[in-house]
Amino acid sequence: MGSPEPLPAHVRITARAERDLAKLLKKDPQRFARVWEDLKKLAGGTLPQRPKKLKGFTPPMWQLDSGEFRIFLTWEGPCLWIRGVLRKPEQSDQLRALR
C-alpha cells in the first residue's frame, strides 16, 4: 500500500480496508494523508473525537469521520481492526459487506 508511516503493532488492517486505502492513495493522495493521520491519532489515543458505535453489528463496530470518508473499526482484545474506509455517499450501499 505504501503508507507514509507504519501504524502501531496493535492496529490491524483487513484486506478490505487495505484495498480501500490503496485505492484512495492512488486516486487522491491528499485525502489518503488525512485518513492516515486520523488512523495514527486514533491508534495513539490523541484523536479529539470519539468513534460512534453503530447499531446491529456483532462484534460491535464503530465509525470514525475523517473528512468525506468514514473509517469502520472493531476492537478484538488488545487489537484495533480497521475494517473499511468508505466515502460517505457510498457508505450505506457498502456497509452491509463489512458485517
C-alpha positions as CSV (number, residue, x, y, z in Angstrom):
1,M,0.0,0.0,0.0
2,G,2.9,2.4,0.6
3,S,1.8,4.1,3.8
4,P,3.8,7.1,4.9
5,E,4.5,5.9,8.5
6,P,3.5,2.5,9.9
7,L,0.7,2.2,12.4
8,P,1.4,0.8,15.9
9,A,1.5,-3.0,16.1
10,H,-1.9,-3.2,17.9
11,V,-3.6,-1.8,14.8
12,R,-4.5,-4.3,12.1
13,I,-6.0,-3.7,8.7
14,T,-8.3,-6.1,7.0
15,A,-7.8,-7.0,3.3
16,R,-10.9,-5.0,2.5
17,A,-9.6,-1.9,4.3
18,E,-6.2,-2.4,2.7
19,R,-7.9,-2.2,-0.8
20,D,-9.9,0.8,0.2
21,L,-6.8,2.6,1.4
22,A,-4.7,1.6,-1.7
23,K,-7.5,2.9,-4.0
24,L,-7.7,6.2,-2.0
25,L,-3.9,6.6,-2.2
26,K,-3.9,6.1,-5.9
27,K,-6.9,8.4,-6.6
28,D,-6.3,11.2,-4.0
29,P,-3.0,11.2,-2.0
30,Q,-4.1,14.3,0.0
31,R,-7.3,12.7,1.3
32,F,-5.4,9.5,1.9
33,A,-2.9,11.5,4.1
34,R,-5.8,12.9,6.2
35,V,-7.3,9.5,6.7
36,W,-3.9,8.0,7.6
37,E,-3.2,10.8,10.1
38,D,-6.6,10.2,11.7
39,L,-5.8,6.5,12.0
40,K,-2.4,7.3,13.6
41,K,-4.2,9.6,16.1
42,L,-6.8,7.0,16.9
43,A,-4.1,4.4,17.5
44,G,-2.2,6.8,19.7
45,G,-5.2,7.9,21.7
46,T,-4.8,11.5,20.6
47,L,-7.9,11.9,18.4
48,P,-10.1,14.8,19.5
49,Q,-13.3,13.0,18.7
50,R,-14.6,9.6,19.8
51,P,-15.7,7.0,17.3
52,K,-19.5,6.5,17.0
53,K,-20.8,3.0,17.9
54,L,-23.0,1.5,15.2
55,K,-26.2,-0.5,15.9
56,G,-26.8,-4.0,14.7
57,F,-23.2,-5.3,14.4
58,T,-21.7,-8.3,16.2
59,P,-19.0,-7.8,17.2
60,P,-19.7,-4.1,17.8
61,M,-18.4,-1.8,15.1
62,W,-17.6,1.9,15.3
63,Q,-17.3,4.6,12.7
64,L,-14.9,7.5,12.7
65,D,-15.4,10.5,10.4
66,S,-12.3,11.6,8.5
67,G,-13.2,14.4,6.1
68,E,-15.5,13.0,3.5
69,F,-14.6,9.5,4.5
70,R,-15.7,7.2,7.3
71,I,-13.4,4.6,8.8
72,F,-15.1,1.5,10.2
73,L,-13.4,-0.3,13.0
74,T,-13.7,-3.0,15.7
75,W,-11.8,-3.9,18.8
76,E,-10.9,-7.5,19.4
77,G,-9.0,-7.9,22.7
78,P,-5.9,-5.6,22.5
79,C,-6.2,-5.2,18.7
80,L,-7.9,-2.4,16.8
81,W,-9.1,-3.7,13.5
82,I,-9.7,-1.3,10.6
83,R,-12.5,-2.9,8.6
84,G,-13.1,-0.4,5.8
85,V,-12.7,3.1,4.6
86,L,-15.7,4.4,2.6
87,R,-16.8,7.7,1.1
88,K,-19.8,9.0,3.0
89,P,-22.1,8.8,-0.1
90,E,-21.2,5.1,-0.7
91,Q,-21.4,4.0,2.9
92,S,-25.0,2.9,3.0
93,D,-24.6,0.6,0.0
94,Q,-21.3,-1.0,1.1
95,L,-21.7,-1.1,4.9
96,R,-23.6,-4.4,4.7
97,A,-20.4,-6.0,3.2
98,L,-18.5,-5.2,6.4
99,R,-20.8,-7.4,8.6
